[in-house]
Amino acid sequence: MLDAPPSAARPEALSDLHPLLERLVTAFGSNRLARTLGVGAGTVANWRAGRRTIGSEHAQRLLDLHDVMTRALQIMDPMVVADWLEGNEPFLDDARPVDVLVLKGSGPLIAALRGIAAGASA
């Protein structure tokens, strides 16, 4: 049986995307992140400053990108991960992972990363 959460527990903190946004900006820089998400650099700056709300479509992309990048960094050198996103991936029928992410979400990329980690060939 689980104990009741302490009064200081804040489950709503999990819905705040700003920590994920900051991690992605730190990892890739604002300009590259903006290109990856399909927005202008000014949009990322406005999200970071709280001048603009992250809409549901871009919120999903942020979550998916963060999940994929966290997994990719477990098996790839950090300098390779950003290039992998924009290159052609045999596990994705030579599609660019960033394009698949936008069209189909993180599932196919996570499957590709599992294949890469297992040392399988596509």
C-alpha positions as CSV (number, residue, x, y, z in Angstrom):
1,M,0.0,0.0,0.0
2,L,1.3,3.4,-1.0
3,D,1.6,6.1,1.7
4,A,-0.3,9.3,1.1
5,P,1.9,11.9,-0.6
6,P,3.4,14.6,1.6
7,S,1.6,17.9,1.6
8,A,4.5,19.4,-0.3
9,A,4.0,17.0,-3.3
10,R,3.1,18.8,-6.5
11,P,2.1,16.4,-9.3
12,E,1.3,19.4,-11.5
13,A,5.0,20.0,-11.6
14,L,5.2,17.2,-14.2
15,S,3.1,19.2,-16.6
16,D,5.6,22.1,-16.6
17,L,7.5,21.8,-19.9
18,H,10.0,24.6,-19.1
19,P,12.6,22.3,-17.5
20,L,12.5,20.1,-20.5
21,L,12.8,23.1,-22.8
22,E,15.8,24.4,-20.9
23,R,17.5,21.0,-21.1
24,L,17.0,20.8,-24.8
25,V,18.2,24.4,-25.3
26,T,21.3,23.5,-23.3
27,A,21.9,20.4,-25.3
28,F,21.3,21.8,-28.8
29,G,21.2,25.6,-28.6
30,S,18.1,27.7,-29.3
31,N,18.6,27.9,-33.1
32,R,19.0,24.2,-33.7
33,L,16.2,23.4,-31.3
34,A,13.9,25.8,-33.1
35,R,14.7,24.2,-36.5
36,T,14.1,20.8,-35.1
37,L,10.7,21.8,-33.7
38,G,9.8,23.7,-36.9
39,V,9.5,27.1,-35.2
40,G,11.5,30.3,-35.3
41,A,14.2,31.1,-32.8
42,G,12.1,33.9,-31.5
43,T,9.4,31.5,-30.5
44,V,11.8,29.4,-28.4
45,A,13.0,32.6,-26.8
46,N,9.4,33.7,-26.1
47,W,8.6,30.2,-24.6
48,R,11.6,30.4,-22.4
49,A,10.7,33.9,-21.1
50,G,7.1,32.9,-20.5
51,R,5.9,35.5,-23.1
52,R,4.2,32.8,-25.1
53,T,2.5,29.5,-24.2
54,I,3.7,26.3,-25.7
55,G,0.8,25.0,-27.7
56,S,-0.3,21.3,-27.5
57,E,1.3,20.3,-30.8
58,H,4.7,21.8,-29.9
59,A,4.3,20.5,-26.3
60,Q,4.0,17.0,-27.7
61,R,7.0,17.5,-29.9
62,L,9.0,18.8,-26.9
63,L,8.1,15.7,-24.9
64,D,8.9,13.3,-27.7
65,L,12.2,15.0,-28.6
66,H,13.3,15.0,-24.9
67,D,12.4,11.3,-24.6
68,V,14.2,10.4,-27.8
69,M,17.3,12.5,-27.0
70,T,17.5,11.1,-23.4
71,R,17.4,7.6,-24.9
72,A,19.8,8.4,-27.7
73,L,22.4,9.8,-25.3
74,Q,22.5,6.5,-23.5
75,I,23.9,4.8,-26.6
76,M,25.5,7.6,-28.7
77,D,28.2,10.2,-28.2
78,P,26.5,13.6,-27.6
79,M,28.2,15.1,-30.7
80,V,26.6,12.3,-32.8
81,V,23.0,12.6,-31.5
82,A,22.1,16.0,-33.1
83,D,23.6,14.8,-36.4
84,W,21.7,11.5,-36.1
85,L,18.4,13.4,-35.8
86,E,19.0,15.1,-39.1
87,G,20.7,12.3,-41.0
88,N,19.2,9.3,-42.7
89,E,18.5,6.3,-40.5
90,P,18.3,2.7,-42.0
91,F,16.0,1.6,-39.2
92,L,13.5,4.3,-40.4
93,D,13.8,3.3,-44.1
94,D,16.4,5.9,-44.5
95,A,14.1,8.7,-43.4
96,R,15.4,11.5,-41.2
97,P,14.6,10.9,-37.6
98,V,13.5,14.5,-37.1
99,D,10.9,14.1,-39.9
100,V,9.6,10.8,-38.5
101,L,9.4,12.4,-35.1
102,V,7.1,15.2,-36.4
103,L,5.0,12.8,-38.5
104,K,4.7,9.8,-36.3
105,G,6.0,10.7,-32.8
106,S,8.7,9.1,-30.8
107,G,7.7,5.5,-31.1
108,P,9.5,4.7,-34.4
109,L,12.6,6.5,-33.2
110,I,12.7,4.6,-29.9
111,A,12.4,1.4,-31.8
112,A,15.3,2.5,-34.1
113,L,17.4,3.3,-31.1
114,R,16.7,-0.1,-29.6
115,G,17.9,-1.7,-32.8
116,I,21.0,0.5,-32.8
117,A,21.7,-0.4,-29.2
118,A,21.3,-4.1,-29.9
119,G,23.8,-3.8,-32.7
120,A,21.3,-5.0,-35.2
121,S,21.4,-4.0,-38.8
122,A,18.3,-2.6,-40.6
